[in-house]
């Protein structure tokens, strides 16, 4: 008698279109498992061979909240520099620190929650320090620079995935 190896589920087949893989995975998850995926810290789904993972990291001015790392000025301070090259270099440093943290803990995700591109148009918004400016042109230029730094320069593989 020979042992039977179960077929690879479609969601694990890299040859299939991404949409088919997602549809297959979603059809296999229970409602409770789907809800658990809405949290930053996602538990394992052992029956499907999915390890626990973290969906992302806040990386607006560094990732020191996760452990030893550089703390950069808040976004509004970076915007005040009007220096896109400096901000790109800050993004580059942050992405390298995220990668270094991941090397020590595979649960550290490469999806980084940054930059914030809300315009700072109302002084009562409680999170104004997270945006770059009230000016759309400056905000766009600085946010683009930070995003490029976070992604890195490789033409295919991003160092992190800014969102």
N, C-alpha and C positions, 0 to 999 in steps of 0.2 A: 504494500500500500504506500503510495507517495503522498507527501504532505501537500496540501493545497494552499497556495499563496493567494490571499484575497487580492482582487484587482485594485490598482491605484485609483482612489476617488478622483473624479474630474477636477475638483478644486486644487488638487496637487499636481496636475499635469501642465507643465509650462508651455507645452505645444498648443494648448487650447487658447482661444481668445479670452482676454481678461474678463469680459462681461459674462461669458459662460462659466468661468471658474467662480466668480462671485455669486452668480445665481445658484450654482450647485452648493456652495458652502452655506449660503443663507437657507437653502431648503433643508439642510441637515441640522441646523441649529434649532434648539427649542426656544420658545418665547423668552424663557428665563435667561438662557445663554445670550440671546440677542440684547436683552436689557443690560446684562452685565458688561457688554461691550461698550456701553455708553459712558462708562466711568474711566477715569485716567488710568487706574490700576486694574487691568483686566485679568481675571483668574483663568487658569488653564481649563481647557476642554479636553480632558484626557482621552475620552472615547474617540475623538477625532484627531488626536495627536497634536493639538494646538497648545503650545506652552504659554504660561502666563506672560504678560507683557504690559508695558507702560505705553500709553498712546502718544505721549509727547512731553516736551519740556518747555516751560516758560523760559524764553531766552532773550528777553527784551533788553537787558543790560548786563548779560552774562548769565552763568548758571551756578553761581555760588550757593544758591539755596539747596543744591544737590550735594554739595561737598566742597572741598578746597578748590577754588577757582578765582579768576580775576573778577572784580566788581567794577563795571564801567559806569559812567554817568547815565542817569535816566535819559530816555529818548528826547525829552524836551531840551536837555542840556546838549545832547549830540546835535540836534537840529539847530541850536543856536550857533554852532560852529560854522555852518554853511560850507562845511568841508567834506565833500562826497568821498574823496580818497581816504581821509581819516576814518570815516564811518564804514567804508568798505573794509578797511583793515581791522576795525573793531569786530565786524561780522566774521571775518576770517579767523580771528583769534577765538571768538566764541565757538565757532563750529569745530575748531581743532580741540577745544576743551571738551565739547560734547563727545567727540570721537574718542578722546582719551578716557573719559568716564565710561563710555560703552565698552572699551577694551577691558575694563575691570568688572563690568556688570552688564551682561547682555540684555538685561531688562531696560536699560537706558535706551529710550527711543531716539531715532534720528529725525523725527517729526518735531520741529521747533515752532513754538507759538510766538512768532515774531516776523516782521515788524507790525506795529499798530499803525494803521494809516488813517485813522479818524482825524479830521481837522479839528483844531482846538478853537472852536468858535464860541463856546459858552463857558464862562468862568465857574459856573456851578456844577459842571460835569466833574464828578469826583475822581476821575482818572486822567486828568489832563497831563500828568507827568509821563504818561505812556505814549503820547503822540509827539510828533516832531515840531509842528507849527500850525498856525492858522492859515498859512499860505499854501494853496494847492500845488504850486510849482515846486516850492522848496520841499514840501512833504513828499511829493513824488520822487524828486531827485535823491533825497536822503534815504527814503524807504527802498528805492531801487538799489542804491549803493549797499545798504545793509544786507538786502536779499542776495545780491551777488557775492558778498563776502561769506554769508552763511552757506551758500551753495558750493562755493569753491570754483576753480577754473577748469576742471575736467570737462571735456565736451559731452561726455555721456553719463558719467557717474557723479551725482551730487554728494558732497560731504554731509550735508543735512538737507532736510526738506522743509523750507520755511512756509508757514501758513499763517 
